[in-house]
Amino acid sequence: MAVYFAILVAVAHVALGQSATSSDELSNPTIRSASTLVIVPTLVRSASGELVANLDASHFRLLDNGIEQKVFVEEVGNQPLAVVVLLQTGGAASSELQNYGKLDTLFESALGNSTRTVALVTFDSRPKQIWNFPPRVDGLYYGLTHQEGGDHGAAIIDAVKCATGLLKLQSASFRRIILLLSQSLDDGSTAHAEDVVRSLAESGTTIYSLTFSTEKTPLKSHSTRHVRRSPISVSSDNPIFSNTPDRSIPLGIVKAMRVDTAAEVAALSGGEQLRFHDEQELEHNFSILARDIHNGYTLNFYPSSHQEGFHTIMVQIVGQHPRLAVAARASYWLDETTQTSEDIGTGRRR
């Protein structure tokens, strides 16, 4: 009887405990808040073109859709790198492959001693061969210097979209970089320009573009100049520049891609474009990129607005440095998933 009574008392305590817990949960509901960190790769140069170091948050003014944000600043230093090399082999690139004999050593020198993981994607009218971050890079480096010409195309938009997809799967602690070696203007992509604008805005990838002149091929040079200098009409012949239902991406960005695709994707990402005409100039430009990759800034901010969609970023220098030039990531993308799950541009969980 005593045992039975004890069991009844224990059951009563459990029931009372459950009731109290339920009551507490109702009276003290859990409050969840979304916190999104936006990463903005940034380069600062003097009027003479030299990189400027030792700036802090007081020197930067950052606007998100025109609204000033509180910014945190860190120098890049030797952060680990996740790099995708995009190598055009089609179209006019077939005559440039002879300049790539030292590409493996140039690339290794540009990355320096940083911890890194590297992938290679070749493309002509479509992404063609993919070395997807292999643990050994000897085969990848061989591929950099031993390519054969592809078909007539230069699907830059498709290649960049492919590369951002590969980079999204890499560690959140790695800086995401695309090194693009190509002509200036897209020729043959099937993805819309808006697709790659969004993928860049979501991933926080920085693009460094090395472009060659297509004027070395006389039969195509006149046609190529005409396309680059004249607006391209929206038609089935240019599907990547056609209108899409997404109106949040400024039309000016898409128009800029019609003029110089490689330069515009680099500018959007906070990277840069350099042009080369021969192997010697390619080698020189690689040394410039190496300096820029390792001597920039990372600006971080928590956006005050949670408006979903495309956001424009503007970075300015204030104080006693009015003549300094800034190259910074120009946009990011915010939606319900990114607001609650990860930092924009790094994938870091909050």
Secondary structure, DSSP 8 states (H G I E B T S, - for coil): -HHHHHHHHHHHHHHHHHHHHHHHHHHS---------EEEEEEEE-TTS-B-----GGGEEEEETTEEE--EEEE-TT--EEEEEEEE-SGGGGGTGGGGTTHHHHHHHHHTT--EEEEEEEESSSEEEEE-S-S--HHHHHHHH------S-B-HHHHHHHHHHHHHTS-TTSEEEEEEEE-SS-BS--S-HHHHHHHHHHHT-EEEEEEE-GGGSHHHHHHHHHHHHS----STT-GGGS--S--SS-HHHHHHHHH-HHHHHHHHHT-EEEEESSHHHHHHHHHHHHHHHHS-EEEEE--S----EEEEEEEEE-TT-TT-EEEE--EEEE-HHHHHHB-BTT--B-
